[in-house]
Structures are given as structure tokens and as C-alpha cells.
Amino acid sequence: MKRTIVKTNKAPQAIGPYSQAVKAGDTVYLAGQIPLIPETMTLESGDMRAQIRRVFENLGAVAKASGGSLQDVVSSTCISPIWRISPW
């Protein structure tokens, strides 16, 4: 199966040895995101809501670069460092 690396300047560049996303056939695997501003590679300031919005803007940019959108997402996992707000 052909694999294609997905890269866009509209989302933060990968900080480690990984890609923003990899497309394998018709499936795209997006890397995890933190609330970095792509232009400055600095963390989004503000409350948790602003940071979550930034994460989804970044994910949307990578999804768009792969030829899709967040409306095409089948499954996702969110890990919060603030465990007291987790439902478990």
C-alpha cells in the first residue's frame, strides 16, 4: 500500500521524528496536537477553551492538507493533563 507523508505550514511543524500525518490508501493518520501557533511555534495563551480551539484548528489544517476535513473523522482520542475534569 502506498504511503504519503502529509505536511502543511498551516499547522505546527512536527517537533520530533514524526510527520503531521500519513496517508495510507484512503485512510489518514493524524499525529497528536498541542496548542501551538503555527507561525510562531509558541503555545496558545488563554484559557483551556482557546487552547482546545487551537488544537482543532491545527488538526483541521492537517486534515485539509490530506484532502479531507474534520467532518471525515471516524475516531479520535483526547488526553487531558487535567485529570480532575475527566469523566473516569
C-alpha positions in Angstrom: 0.0 0.0 0.0 1.3 3.4 -0.9 2.1 5.8 2.0 2.2 9.5 1.6 3.6 12.0 4.2 1.2 14.9 4.7 2.7 18.3 5.5 1.3 21.8 5.8 2.6 25.1 7.0 -0.9 25.9 8.4 -0.3 23.6 11.3 2.7 23.4 13.7 5.7 21.5 12.3 6.5 18.2 13.9 8.7 18.7 16.9 10.1 15.1 16.9 10.8 12.4 14.4 7.3 12.1 13.1 5.0 13.5 10.4 1.9 15.7 10.8 0.0 12.9 9.1 0.5 9.9 7.0 -2.0 8.9 4.3 -2.2 5.1 3.5 -4.6 4.4 0.7 -7.8 6.2 1.6 -7.0 6.4 5.3 -5.2 9.3 7.0 -3.5 9.0 10.4 -3.0 12.4 12.0 -0.4 13.0 14.7 -1.4 14.3 18.1 -1.5 18.1 18.5 -0.8 20.5 21.3 -2.0 24.2 21.1 0.9 25.6 19.2 0.5 28.6 17.0 2.0 27.5 13.6 3.5 30.9 12.7 5.4 31.3 15.9 5.6 27.7 17.3 4.6 29.1 20.7 1.8 27.8 22.9 -1.6 29.4 22.6 -2.2 31.7 25.6 -5.5 32.0 27.2 -7.9 29.6 28.8 -8.4 25.9 28.1 -11.2 26.7 25.6 -8.8 28.9 23.5 -6.2 26.1 23.6 -8.7 23.4 22.6 -9.8 25.6 19.7 -6.2 26.0 18.5 -5.7 22.2 18.6 -8.8 21.6 16.4 -7.7 24.4 14.0 -4.3 22.6 13.7 -6.0 19.2 13.2 -8.3 20.8 10.6 -5.4 22.3 8.7 -3.7 18.9 8.5 -6.9 17.1 7.5 -7.4 19.7 4.8 -3.8 19.2 3.5 -4.6 15.5 3.3 -7.7 16.1 1.1 -10.3 15.8 3.9 -11.8 17.7 6.8 -12.6 17.1 10.4 -16.1 16.0 9.3 -14.4 12.9 7.9 -13.0 11.8 11.2 -14.1 8.3 12.3 -12.4 8.0 15.6 -10.3 10.2 17.9 -8.8 10.2 21.4 -8.4 13.2 23.6 -6.0 13.0 26.5 -6.3 15.8 29.1 -3.5 16.6 31.5 -6.1 17.9 33.9 -7.4 14.6 35.2 -9.9 16.1 37.6 -12.2 17.1 34.6 -12.0 13.6 33.1 -15.2 11.5 33.3 -13.4 8.5 34.7 
